[in-house]
Amino acid sequence: MLSRHATDRVAPTSDNWIHTSVLVLNASYEALDEIGADRAVVLLTSGVAESVADREPYFPIRSKQLEIALPETIRLLRYVFVEHVNPVHEESRATLTGVLRRDKHRCGYCASWARTVDHIRPRSRGGPNTWGNLIACCAPCNTAKADRTPEEAGMRLLWQPKAPDPMAKRQRRIWRQLATT
């Protein structure tokens, strides 16, 4: 299967048009995101957006009652407020609540319910309070690891901790807002 960007380089067909990316503009013509053509068609047909530019060559999307051109760019009809988000990366300072939310309260060592966080590189050895060094941890695993690294304690991380993606949170908020219109 082709990736969304790979299908943008080939002419759309009945098999791959749904994977084509469409640029979404705010009502003020600011770029918000790229979405799949299937989602763009839903926004167009539901009256939430209008087509700004159609994909060349012309490719029709047909239903029993309707035919529209495959869009390249659409614009939302209502302005969506997008707050400024400071960039977050693995070295950014993290909070207990943020780490537990990111890891969905699952222990990074055994996947059981977690109420605390663990410093992968212990604080006693200069381990910082950053997204890349903190992971949700249950009390038994936290006690077993103590002030050792996971390798020294013979424990394996189930996933590599990463900074949360602020764009994903923003995008969920935008889609929820559009769904209520």
HUHUKA-V978561 format. One record per backbone hydrogen bond with DSSP energy under -0.5 kcal/mol. CO is the residue of the C=O (numbers start at 0). NH is the residue of the N-H. E is the energy in kcal/mol with one decimal. If there is no record, write none. Layout:
# HUHUKA-V978561
CO_NH_E ; CO_NH_E
This chain:
# HUHUKA-V978561
2_6_-1.9 ; 3_7_-0.7 ; 4_8_-0.5 ; 5_8_-0.9 ; 6_9_-0.7 ; 12_16_-2.1 ; 15_18_-1.7 ; 16_19_-1.7 ; 17_37_-0.9 ; 19_36_-1.8 ; 21_34_-2.5 ; 22_24_-0.5 ; 22_73_-2.8 ; 23_31_-3.2 ; 23_32_-1.1 ; 24_75_-2.8 ; 25_28_-2.3 ; 29_25_-3.2 ; 32_23_-3.2 ; 34_21_-2.9 ; 35_39_-2.0 ; 36_40_-2.5 ; 37_41_-1.6 ; 38_42_-2.2 ; 39_43_-2.3 ; 40_44_-2.8 ; 41_45_-1.8 ; 42_47_-1.9 ; 42_48_-1.6 ; 43_46_-1.1 ; 47_76_-2.7 ; 47_77_-0.5 ; 49_74_-2.8 ; 52_71_-3.6 ; 52_72_-2.1 ; 58_69_-2.6 ; 59_61_-0.6 ; 60_67_-2.5 ; 65_62_-3.2 ; 67_60_-3.5 ; 69_54_-3.3 ; 71_22_-2.3 ; 72_51_-2.8 ; 72_52_-1.7 ; 73_24_-2.7 ; 74_49_-2.4 ; 78_80_-0.6 ; 80_82_-0.5 ; 88_91_-2.2 ; 89_131_-2.5 ; 91_130_-1.7 ; 94_98_-2.5 ; 95_99_-2.4 ; 96_100_-2.3 ; 97_101_-2.7 ; 98_102_-2.5 ; 99_104_-2.6 ; 100_103_-1.1 ; 102_105_-1.4 ; 104_113_-2.6 ; 106_110_-1.6 ; 107_157_-3.2 ; 111_106_-3.0 ; 115_136_-3.1 ; 117_119_-0.7 ; 117_134_-1.8 ; 119_121_-0.7 ; 121_124_-1.6 ; 121_126_-2.3 ; 122_125_-2.1 ; 127_129_-1.3 ; 128_93_-2.5 ; 129_132_-1.1 ; 129_133_-1.2 ; 132_119_-3.1 ; 134_117_-3.0 ; 135_107_-3.0 ; 136_114_-0.6 ; 136_115_-1.4 ; 137_141_-2.5 ; 138_142_-2.5 ; 139_143_-2.3 ; 140_144_-2.4 ; 141_145_-2.0 ; 144_147_-1.4 ; 148_152_-2.0 ; 149_153_-0.6 ; 149_154_-3.0 ; 150_153_-0.9 ; 158_160_-0.6 ; 163_165_-0.8 ; 164_168_-1.4 ; 165_169_-2.2 ; 166_170_-2.8 ; 167_171_-2.2 ; 168_172_-1.9 ; 169_173_-2.2 ; 170_174_-2.4 ; 171_175_-2.3 ; 172_176_-2.3 ; 173_177_-2.4 ; 174_178_-2.0 ; 175_179_-1.0 ; 176_179_-0.5 ; 177_180_-1.2
